[in-house]
Amino acid sequence: MPEGALADTAKESTTTVVAFAYGGGMSRRYRLGDLQLAIMQVLWVRQEATSSEVHAALLAEHGLAPTTIATMLRKMEEKGVVAHR
């Protein structure tokens, strides 16, 4: 995980609480499920990745359809956890 990308992480059963630091000292906390955490771990390592690259990285472990990964990334974007360009 790159320094500064993750301000705080605490494992609570199957949910992870992640606080992302924004400019001006602001931060937001989100509860991430296991799949969301797995997606974030791929993105932390790669810095950025396409939906297809995330799917390929998680396929062996999770065996999910590409559309499932794309949907989860869209939901995470709506929360402000990830962004796309």
N, C-alpha and C positions, 0 to 999 in steps of 0.2 A: 504494500500500500504506500503510495507517495505521501510524504510528510505534508500536513496541512489539508489533505483531501478529506481526512477523517478526523474529526475533532474528538469524538467520544463514541465508544461502542460498548454495549452491555448485553450479554446473552440472557434472554429470559425465555425459558422453554423453547418454543420453535420460532420465537420472534426476536429480532435484533433491533435495538434502538440505535439509530445513527444520527449524529448531529453534524450538519454541514455548516462550516463557517462561511459567511458572506462578508463583503466589504462593510466597513463601518462597525465591526465587532458584532454584527447581528448573526444569529444562528437559528436554525430550525431543526426540530427533532422529528424523525419519522420512524415508525415501526416497520421493519422489513421482514417479510416471510422468508422461508428458506430459499425459494427460487429467486426472489428479488436479491437476497444476499449473494447467491451464486452469480447472478448477473453482475452485480457491483464488483465482485472479486475479479471477474474477467475484465471489466472496464478499468479497475485500479491497476491491474498488471499491464494492460495494453494502452492505457491512456484514452484511446478511442477505438471503436470497432463498429462495423456494420452489424445489422441484425443477423445476417447470415453467418458472420464470424462468431458472434456470441452463441448462436445455435450450434455451430460446429464444435465450439469449445465445451458446450454442456451436453452434447448429444449422448455420449457414452454414459455419463453419470445419471442424467435425467430422462433421456429418451423421449423428449417432447417434440411436437410438431413445430416447424418454423413459425407458423402463425401464432402459436402459443407464446413464443419468445417475443415476437413482434408486438403482440397485444400487451404483454407485461411491460415491455419497454415504453409503449405509448402511455400506459397507466402511470408508470414512474415519471414520465415526462410531464404529465398533467399535475403531478405532485411537486414538480420542480426538482426531483432527485437527479434526473439526467436531462440532457439537452441534445438535440441533433442539429446538424447543419446541412 
